[in-house]
Amino acid sequence: MLDCTEYGLDGSSTVRRGEWHFGYALGGRATTDVWILPGVEHGVSVRFPDPAAGAGVWRSTWVGPGQRRTHMFLACRVEGQIVLDGGDLRWTFSDIEVDAFRWSNQAQQPDGTWRLQQTFRVWRQS
C-alpha cells in the first residue's frame, strides 16, 4: 500500500491512497514494479543492473500510459538511499526497511533548483 502526497506549485498538498507491487521479470534478470494511483496514473518500471555504466549502477525505465510519459534513469545507492537520476527528474528511495520505505519525486526547475512534486509512504500489507 502507499499514501501519495502531491505538492502543488501554490504550496497545497493532496494525499491519495494507492498500491505498489514488486516482482522479478525477464527470467529474473530484472525487477519490475507497478504502482496504481486511482484517478491519477498507473505506472510500470523495469530495472536491471548495467555493469557497463558502473559498479552498482542500474538502468530503470518508467512508463505511465495514462499521461503518456516515459522516463529513463540511472540508479545507484547513495548514502543509504537509492537515487534514480533522470536528468531533470530525481527519484529517491529512502528510509528503507524490511516492510516499508519512502519515495520522493523531484523535478529540476529552470533556475536549477529542485522542487518536490510527490512523496510516497509505502508499506507491505499482510
Sine and cosine of phi, psi and omega as CSV:
sin_phi,cos_phi,sin_psi,cos_psi,sin_omega,cos_omega
0.00,0.00,0.33,-0.94,0.06,-1.00
-0.50,-0.87,0.47,-0.88,0.22,-0.97
-0.92,-0.40,0.85,-0.52,0.00,-1.00
-0.97,-0.24,0.82,-0.57,0.13,-0.99
-0.96,-0.29,0.84,-0.54,0.06,-1.00
-0.97,-0.26,0.71,-0.71,-0.07,-1.00
-0.95,-0.32,0.86,-0.51,0.01,-1.00
-0.99,0.16,0.34,-0.94,0.04,-1.00
-0.88,0.47,-0.42,0.91,-0.02,-1.00
-1.00,0.06,0.08,1.00,0.00,-1.00
1.00,-0.03,-0.07,1.00,0.03,-1.00
-0.96,0.27,0.28,-0.96,0.08,-1.00
-0.60,-0.80,0.49,-0.87,0.02,-1.00
-0.74,-0.67,0.71,-0.70,0.03,-1.00
-0.93,-0.36,0.74,-0.67,0.04,-1.00
-0.75,-0.66,0.52,-0.85,0.04,-1.00
-1.00,-0.08,0.64,-0.76,0.03,-1.00
-0.51,-0.86,-0.26,-0.97,-0.01,-1.00
-0.74,-0.67,0.45,-0.89,0.09,-1.00
-0.62,-0.79,0.84,-0.54,-0.06,-1.00
-0.89,-0.46,0.72,-0.69,-0.04,-1.00
-0.87,-0.50,0.48,-0.88,0.06,-1.00
-0.17,-0.98,-0.04,-1.00,0.07,-1.00
-0.98,-0.19,0.42,-0.91,-0.02,-1.00
-0.56,-0.83,0.17,-0.99,0.11,-0.99
0.80,0.60,0.79,0.61,0.04,-1.00
0.92,0.40,0.46,0.89,0.00,-1.00
0.99,0.13,0.06,1.00,-0.02,-1.00
-1.00,0.09,-0.16,0.99,-0.05,-1.00
-0.61,-0.79,0.34,-0.94,0.19,-0.98
-0.95,-0.32,0.45,-0.89,0.03,-1.00
-0.67,-0.74,0.44,-0.90,0.11,-0.99
-0.57,-0.82,0.47,-0.88,0.05,-1.00
-0.79,-0.61,0.82,-0.57,0.14,-0.99
-0.91,-0.42,0.60,-0.80,-0.10,-1.00
-0.82,-0.57,0.88,-0.47,0.05,-1.00
-0.84,-0.55,1.00,-0.01,-0.10,-0.99
-0.77,0.64,0.72,-0.69,0.02,-1.00
0.99,0.16,-0.11,0.99,-0.03,-1.00
-0.87,-0.49,-0.89,0.46,-0.07,-1.00
-0.19,-0.98,0.43,-0.90,0.23,-0.97
-0.87,-0.49,0.75,-0.66,-0.04,-1.00
-0.72,-0.70,0.42,-0.91,0.04,-1.00
-0.72,-0.69,0.65,-0.76,0.09,-1.00
-0.86,-0.52,0.56,-0.83,0.17,-0.99
-0.82,-0.57,0.79,-0.62,-0.02,-1.00
-0.79,-0.61,0.61,-0.80,0.06,-1.00
-0.48,-0.88,0.52,-0.85,0.01,-1.00
-0.93,0.36,0.58,-0.81,0.03,-1.00
-0.73,-0.68,1.00,0.08,-0.02,-1.00
-0.84,0.54,-0.44,0.90,0.02,-1.00
-0.92,0.39,-0.40,0.92,0.01,-1.00
-1.00,0.05,-0.17,0.99,0.01,-1.00
0.70,-0.72,0.38,-0.92,0.00,-1.00
-0.90,0.44,0.77,-0.64,0.04,-1.00
0.97,0.25,0.22,0.97,-0.01,-1.00
-0.99,-0.11,0.68,-0.73,0.05,-1.00
-0.88,-0.48,0.50,-0.86,0.18,-0.98
-0.99,-0.15,0.59,-0.81,-0.01,-1.00
-0.64,-0.77,0.71,-0.70,0.09,-1.00
-0.82,-0.58,0.77,-0.64,0.03,-1.00
-0.91,-0.41,0.68,-0.74,0.02,-1.00
-0.81,-0.58,0.81,-0.59,0.09,-1.00
-0.86,-0.51,1.00,-0.05,-0.12,-0.99
-0.92,0.38,-0.48,0.88,-0.03,-1.00
-0.88,0.48,-0.65,0.76,0.01,-1.00
-0.96,-0.26,0.18,0.98,0.03,-1.00
0.79,0.61,0.80,0.60,-0.01,-1.00
-0.87,-0.50,0.56,-0.83,0.13,-0.99
-0.68,-0.73,0.73,-0.68,0.03,-1.00
-0.77,-0.64,0.67,-0.74,0.06,-1.00
-0.90,-0.44,0.65,-0.76,-0.08,-1.00
-0.70,-0.71,0.39,-0.92,0.32,-0.95
-0.95,-0.31,0.72,-0.69,-0.08,-1.00
-0.84,-0.54,0.59,-0.81,0.10,-1.00
-0.37,-0.93,0.26,-0.97,0.03,-1.00
-0.99,0.14,0.74,-0.67,0.04,-1.00
-0.71,-0.70,0.95,-0.32,0.07,-1.00
0.75,0.66,0.80,0.60,0.07,-1.00
0.99,0.15,0.00,1.00,0.05,-1.00
-0.90,-0.44,0.30,-0.95,0.16,-0.99
-0.93,-0.36,0.88,-0.48,-0.08,-1.00
-0.93,-0.37,0.81,-0.59,0.07,-1.00
-0.97,-0.26,0.88,-0.47,-0.05,-1.00
-0.97,-0.24,0.89,-0.46,0.03,-1.00
-0.90,-0.43,0.44,0.90,-0.03,-1.00
0.99,0.12,-1.00,0.05,0.00,-1.00
-1.00,-0.06,0.02,1.00,0.10,-0.99
-0.82,-0.57,0.58,-0.82,0.07,-1.00
-0.69,-0.72,0.87,-0.49,0.03,-1.00
-0.93,-0.38,0.73,-0.68,-0.10,-1.00
-0.76,-0.65,0.80,-0.60,0.17,-0.99
-1.00,-0.08,0.80,-0.60,-0.04,-1.00
-0.63,-0.77,0.10,-0.99,0.00,-1.00
0.75,0.66,0.71,0.70,-0.11,-0.99
-0.97,0.23,0.84,-0.54,0.05,-1.00
-0.80,-0.61,0.05,-1.00,-0.02,-1.00
-0.86,0.51,-0.67,0.74,-0.11,-0.99
-0.89,-0.46,0.22,0.98,-0.06,-1.00
-0.29,-0.96,0.36,-0.93,0.14,-0.99
-0.31,-0.95,0.13,-0.99,0.12,-0.99
-0.87,-0.49,0.43,-0.90,-0.02,-1.00
-0.64,-0.77,0.63,-0.78,0.05,-1.00
-0.72,-0.69,0.48,-0.88,-0.01,-1.00
-0.83,-0.56,0.90,-0.43,0.04,-1.00
-0.87,-0.49,0.60,-0.80,0.03,-1.00
-0.88,-0.48,0.68,-0.73,0.04,-1.00
-0.97,0.23,0.73,-0.68,-0.02,-1.00
-1.00,-0.01,0.28,-0.96,-0.01,-1.00
-0.83,0.56,-0.47,0.88,0.00,-1.00
-1.00,0.07,0.07,1.00,0.05,-1.00
1.00,-0.05,-0.18,0.98,0.04,-1.00
-0.98,0.21,0.24,-0.97,0.00,-1.00
-0.94,-0.34,0.71,-0.70,0.04,-1.00
-0.91,-0.40,0.78,-0.62,0.05,-1.00
-0.95,0.30,0.86,-0.52,-0.01,-1.00
-0.98,-0.18,-0.63,0.78,-0.05,-1.00
-0.51,-0.86,0.48,-0.88,0.26,-0.96
-0.74,-0.67,0.56,-0.83,0.10,-1.00
-0.86,-0.51,0.70,-0.72,0.24,-0.97
-0.96,-0.29,0.87,-0.49,-0.16,-0.99
-0.85,-0.52,0.67,-0.74,0.03,-1.00
-0.56,-0.83,0.47,-0.88,0.03,-1.00
-0.98,0.19,0.75,-0.66,0.06,-1.00
-0.99,-0.11,0.78,-0.63,-0.02,-1.00
-1.00,0.04,0.00,0.00,0.00,0.00
